[in-house]
Amino acid sequence: MTELKSGDEIILTTMEHHSNLVPWHLVAERTGAVLKHVRVTEAGEFDLEHFKSLLSDKTKLVSVVHVSNMLGTVVPATEVARLAHAQGAKVLLDACQSVPHLPIDVQALDCDWLVASGHKMCGPTGIGFLYGKLELLRSMPPFLGGGSMIQDVFLDHSTYADLPERFEAGTPAIAEAIALGAAIDYLNNIGMDRIHAYEQELTAYLFEQLNPIPELTLYGPQPKADGSGRAAIAAFTVQDLHPNDLATLLDQSGIAIRTGHHCTQPLHHELGISGSARASLYLYNTLEEIDIFVQELKSTIAFFRGLMD
């Protein structure tokens, strides 16, 4: 694996979570690498044609989100990898929002690295995992030094352990790793295909209920009739209402949504909004809960409209 140098290009997207933006800012400052960003289309999809136009022999790394945590957009990761590899670039996939929800086959995706976090998949906080192609991981030097990652230590030099210990300096997060393993077993026992199919059913129903509400502006692609084509979330704004005000009243009715920029400030800037509200669904949610959410959302909007009249 070659080191990045001045003038090398890293391609990201405008919908990246800050965790896949800020590290590359630091890398660019340190190496002189240039950051480029793939736009989203009017429908909130990954702009594949714009991505193609950004690729060149200067492209060394493509690091993109697999599923947007705000728009719900599913990036065509296999095609992205194919195009990037044709230019000799490596591909890192931020799969934090896809691993808990979709069946994932890293060999089919052909990504060079894939990362995910434990707390998104019913596991504990403070732990995640990195997948990488074996030859790439073996070519990478350690990024942290300390105990556990060494083979032999002398006064003037050290030799390093083989994978994965080479990248795991210090005392391991033992309890977190055990808990994450249990969470993975839990999801696998249910079946990722079943989880995905159920989420599609929930998504179709959620948008069927939200689309007719005239005050809402929904962001990201619309799901297909069967709920496929996007993640099981809905980010929205209501004209003249602050998302935090919506969330406060919904919270009093026992409805938990998230508001703010969702760690995607650049995306919100591009959309021309300071923040949004987001309803998120997972395997433990039900159609009945969607009904309650939509009913309370309509009541909350009506309440605020009454104050404005």
C-alpha positions in Angstrom: 0.0 0.0 0.0 1.4 3.4 -1.0 1.3 6.4 1.3 -0.8 9.4 0.3 1.2 12.4 -0.9 0.6 16.0 -2.1 -1.8 16.1 -5.0 -3.3 12.7 -4.5 -7.1 12.8 -4.5 -9.6 11.3 -2.0 -13.2 11.1 -3.1 -16.0 11.4 -0.5 -19.6 12.4 -0.8 -21.6 15.4 0.5 -23.7 13.1 2.6 -20.9 11.7 4.7 -21.2 11.5 8.5 -18.6 13.7 10.2 -16.8 10.5 11.2 -16.0 10.0 7.5 -15.1 13.6 6.9 -13.0 14.9 9.8 -10.4 12.2 9.6 -9.8 12.9 6.0 -9.6 16.6 6.7 -6.7 15.8 9.1 -5.1 13.5 6.5 -5.3 16.2 3.8 -3.8 18.8 6.1 -0.9 16.4 6.9 -0.2 15.0 3.4 -1.4 17.7 1.0 -4.0 15.3 -0.5 -7.0 16.9 -2.2 -10.6 16.1 -1.1 -13.4 15.8 -3.7 -17.1 15.2 -3.0 -19.8 13.5 -4.9 -23.1 15.3 -5.0 -26.5 13.9 -4.4 -29.2 14.2 -7.1 -32.4 16.2 -6.8 -34.1 12.9 -5.6 -31.4 12.5 -2.9 -29.6 9.7 -4.7 -25.8 9.2 -5.0 -24.9 10.9 -8.3 -23.1 8.2 -10.2 -22.3 10.3 -13.2 -20.8 13.0 -11.0 -18.7 10.3 -9.3 -17.4 9.1 -12.7 -16.4 12.7 -13.6 -14.3 13.0 -10.4 -12.3 9.8 -11.0 -8.9 10.2 -12.5 -5.4 8.7 -12.3 -4.9 11.0 -9.2 -7.7 9.2 -7.3 -6.0 7.1 -4.6 -8.9 6.5 -2.2 -12.7 6.5 -2.4 -14.3 6.6 1.1 -18.1 6.7 1.0 -21.0 5.9 3.2 -23.0 2.8 2.3 -26.3 4.1 3.7 -26.8 7.7 4.5 -27.9 8.2 8.1 -29.9 11.3 7.1 -31.3 10.7 3.6 -31.6 6.9 3.8 -29.8 6.7 0.5 -28.2 3.4 -0.4 -25.0 4.0 -2.4 -24.4 1.5 -5.2 -21.2 0.3 -3.5 -20.4 -2.6 -5.9 -20.4 -0.2 -8.9 -18.4 2.4 -6.9 -15.8 -0.2 -6.1 -15.6 -1.4 -9.7 -15.1 2.1 -11.1 -12.6 3.1 -8.4 -10.6 -0.1 -8.9 -10.5 0.5 -12.6 -8.6 3.7 -11.8 -6.3 1.9 -9.4 -7.9 3.5 -6.3 -8.8 1.8 -3.1 -12.2 1.8 -1.5 -13.3 2.2 2.1 -17.0 1.7 2.9 -18.6 3.3 5.9 -21.1 0.5 6.7 -22.2 1.7 10.1 -25.8 2.2 8.8 -25.9 -0.8 6.6 -24.4 -3.7 8.6 -27.2 -3.7 11.1 -29.9 -3.6 8.5 -28.8 -5.4 5.3 -27.2 -8.7 4.4 -23.6 -7.7 3.8 -21.1 -9.7 1.6 -17.7 -8.0 1.6 -16.4 -10.2 -1.2 -19.4 -9.3 -3.4 -19.0 -5.6 -2.5 -15.3 -5.9 -3.3 -14.4 -3.1 -0.9 -10.9 -2.9 0.3 -11.9 -1.9 3.8 -15.3 -1.8 5.6 -16.0 -0.3 9.0 -19.0 -0.6 11.3 -19.9 0.4 14.9 -21.3 -1.9 17.6 -23.9 0.4 19.1 -25.9 0.5 15.8 -26.3 -3.2 15.8 -27.7 -3.8 19.3 -24.2 -4.0 20.8 -22.4 -1.8 23.3 -20.9 1.6 22.8 -17.2 2.2 22.4 -16.4 -0.6 20.0 -16.6 -1.3 16.3 -14.7 -3.3 13.7 -12.6 -2.9 10.6 -12.6 -5.4 7.8 -9.8 -5.2 5.3 -8.4 -7.4 2.5 -5.7 -9.5 3.9 -2.9 -8.3 1.7 -3.7 -4.7 2.4 -3.8 -5.1 6.1 -0.5 -6.9 6.1 1.0 -4.0 4.1 -0.1 -1.4 6.6 2.1 -0.3 9.5 0.7 -0.1 13.0 -1.0 3.2 13.8 -0.7 2.8 17.6 2.2 1.5 19.6 2.1 -0.4 22.9 1.5 -3.7 24.5 -0.1 -6.6 22.6 0.8 -5.4 19.1 4.4 -6.5 19.2 6.3 -9.7 18.3 9.7 -8.9 19.9 11.0 -5.8 21.6 14.6 -4.7 21.8 16.1 -1.5 23.2 16.4 0.1 19.8 13.6 -1.5 17.7 10.5 -3.7 17.7 9.0 -6.2 15.5 5.2 -6.4 15.1 2.6 -9.1 15.6 0.6 -10.5 12.8 -3.0 -9.6 12.2 -5.2 -8.6 13.9 -3.1 -8.0 17.0 -0.8 -5.6 15.1 -3.6 -3.0 15.1 -4.8 -3.6 18.7 -2.3 -1.9 21.0 -3.0 -1.8 24.7 -5.6 -3.7 26.8 -8.4 -4.9 24.6 -12.0 -3.8 25.1 -12.7 -7.3 26.3 -16.2 -6.8 27.7 -17.3 -4.8 24.8 -15.9 -7.3 22.3 -17.8 -10.2 24.0 -21.0 -8.1 24.0 -20.6 -7.2 20.4 -20.1 -10.9 19.5 -23.4 -11.7 21.4 -25.1 -8.9 19.4 -23.9 -10.3 16.1 -25.1 -13.7 17.1 -28.5 -12.3 18.0 -28.9 -10.6 14.7 -27.6 -13.6 12.7 -30.0 -15.9 14.6 -32.9 -13.7 13.6 -31.5 -13.6 10.0 -30.4 -10.4 8.2 -32.6 -11.3 5.3 -35.6 -11.3 7.6 -34.6 -8.1 9.3 -34.2 -6.4 5.9 -37.5 -7.6 4.6 -39.3 -6.5 7.7 -37.7 -3.1 7.5 -38.8 -2.7 3.9 -42.4 -3.4 5.1 -42.1 -0.7 7.8 -40.5 1.8 5.4 -43.3 1.4 2.8 -45.9 1.9 5.5 -44.1 4.9 7.1 -43.9 6.8 3.8 -47.4 5.9 2.9 -48.5 7.6 6.1 -46.1 10.6 5.9 -46.4 11.5 2.2 -50.0 12.9 2.4 -49.1 15.4 5.2 -49.0 18.7 3.4 -46.8 20.5 5.9 -43.9 18.0 5.6 -40.9 18.2 3.4 -39.3 14.7 3.3 -35.6 14.3 2.3 -34.0 11.5 0.4 -35.3 9.0 -2.2 -38.9 7.8 -2.0 -39.1 4.0 -1.4 -40.4 1.7 -4.0 -43.8 0.2 -3.5 -42.4 -2.7 -1.5 -40.3 -0.4 0.7 -37.0 -1.1 -1.0 -34.5 1.4 -2.4 -33.7 3.2 0.8 -33.2 2.8 4.5 -35.9 2.6 7.2 -35.6 6.2 8.3 -37.5 9.4 7.4 -35.8 12.9 7.7 -38.2 15.8 7.4 -38.9 19.4 8.2 -42.2 21.2 8.8 -42.5 24.7 7.4 -42.0 27.5 10.0 -41.5 24.9 12.8 -38.2 24.2 14.5 -37.4 20.4 14.6 -36.6 20.7 18.3 -40.0 22.1 19.1 -41.6 19.1 17.3 -39.4 16.7 19.2 -40.2 18.2 22.5 -43.9 17.8 22.2 -43.6 14.3 20.6 -41.3 13.3 23.5 -44.1 14.3 26.0 -46.3 11.8 24.1 -43.7 9.0 24.4 -42.4 9.4 20.8 -38.7 9.4 20.4 -37.2 11.1 17.3 -33.9 12.7 16.7 -33.4 16.3 15.6 -30.4 18.5 14.6 -27.9 18.0 11.8 -27.3 14.3 12.6 -23.6 14.8 12.2 -24.1 15.7 8.6 -23.7 19.5 8.6 -22.4 19.8 5.0 -25.4 17.9 3.7 -27.8 20.1 5.6 -25.9 23.2 4.2 -26.4 21.8 0.7 -30.1 21.2 1.3 -30.4 24.8 2.6 -31.6 23.8 6.1 -30.1 24.1 9.5 -31.5 20.9 10.9 -34.1 18.3 10.4 -36.2 15.8 12.4 -35.7 12.1 11.8 -37.8 9.1 12.6 -35.9 5.8 12.6 -37.2 2.3 12.4 -35.6 -1.0 13.3 -36.5 -4.7 13.9 -38.2 -3.9 17.2 -40.7 -1.3 15.8 -44.2 -2.1 14.6 -46.8 -0.8 12.2 -48.9 0.2 15.2 -46.1 2.4 16.5 -45.9 4.1 13.1 -49.7 4.9 13.4 -49.1 6.4 16.8 -46.2 8.5 15.6 -48.0 9.8 12.6 -51.1 10.6 14.7 -49.0 12.5 17.3 -47.1 14.3 14.6 -50.3 15.6 13.0 -51.6 16.7 16.4 -48.3 18.4 17.2 -48.3 20.3 13.9 -51.9 21.3 14.4 -51.1 22.6 17.9 -48.3 24.8 16.7 -50.4 26.0 13.7 -53.1 27.0 16.2 -50.6 29.1 18.1 -49.6 30.9 14.9 -53.2 31.8 13.9 
